[in-house]
């Protein structure tokens, strides 16, 4: 995950290796739900739109967890400052 704008909590994470042409960047803050259907993952965004991605739910959730950890680190750093 990468932090784009700390004051607005804008964090994006890649769906796969950034060296792969099919890599997409997902806005962490805009995710409403992540689920699996057969062997694909479906991300539902806060605006109701859905994105179907051909990656495992485990990989996607791992990236989501990493983005969550980055957000928590930002919050802690703000409290210390």
C-alpha positions in Angstrom: 0.0 0.0 0.0 1.1 3.6 -0.5 0.0 6.7 1.3 -1.1 9.4 -1.2 -2.4 12.1 1.1 -2.0 11.7 4.9 -4.3 14.5 6.0 -7.2 13.0 3.9 -6.4 9.4 4.7 -5.9 8.5 1.0 -4.3 5.1 0.7 -4.1 2.9 -2.4 -3.0 -0.7 -2.7 -2.1 -2.8 -5.8 -4.1 -5.8 -6.8 -0.9 -7.6 -7.8 2.7 -6.9 -8.6 3.2 -3.4 -10.0 5.3 -4.9 -12.7 2.3 -6.7 -14.2 0.3 -4.8 -16.8 -3.0 -6.0 -15.3 -2.3 -4.5 -11.9 -5.0 -2.1 -10.6 -4.7 0.3 -7.8 -7.6 0.3 -5.3 -8.6 3.2 -3.0 -8.7 1.7 0.5 -11.0 4.3 1.8 -13.7 3.6 -0.8 -14.1 -0.1 -0.2 -17.4 -1.2 1.3 -17.0 -5.0 0.9 -14.8 -7.7 -0.5 -16.2 -11.1 -1.4 -15.4 -14.2 -3.4 -17.5 -15.7 -6.2 -16.1 -18.9 -7.5 -12.4 -18.2 -8.2 -12.7 -14.4 -8.5 -12.9 -11.5 -6.1 -15.5 -8.8 -6.1 -14.9 -5.4 -4.5 -18.0 -3.3 -3.7 -17.2 0.4 -3.4 -19.0 2.9 -1.2 -20.8 4.4 -4.3 -22.3 0.9 -5.0 -20.1 0.1 -8.0 -18.4 -3.3 -8.2 -15.1 -4.4 -9.6 -14.5 -8.0 -10.5 -10.8 -9.1 -10.3 -9.3 -12.4 -11.2 -7.2 -12.7 -8.0 -7.7 -14.8 -4.9 -9.7 -13.4 -2.0 -6.8 -14.2 0.3 -4.4 -12.1 -1.7 -6.9 -9.2 -1.9 -7.6 -9.4 1.9 -3.9 -9.5 2.6 -3.4 -6.2 0.8 -6.5 -4.8 2.6 -4.9 -5.8 5.9 -1.6 -4.1 5.0 -3.5 -0.9 4.1 -5.3 -1.1 7.4 -2.0 -1.4 9.2 -0.7 1.7 7.3 -3.8 3.7 8.3 -3.3 2.7 12.0 0.3 3.8 11.9 -0.8 7.1 10.5 -3.3 7.5 13.3 -0.6 6.7 16.0 1.8 9.2 14.4 -0.8 11.9 14.5 -1.5 11.3 18.2 2.2 11.5 19.0 2.7 14.8 17.2 
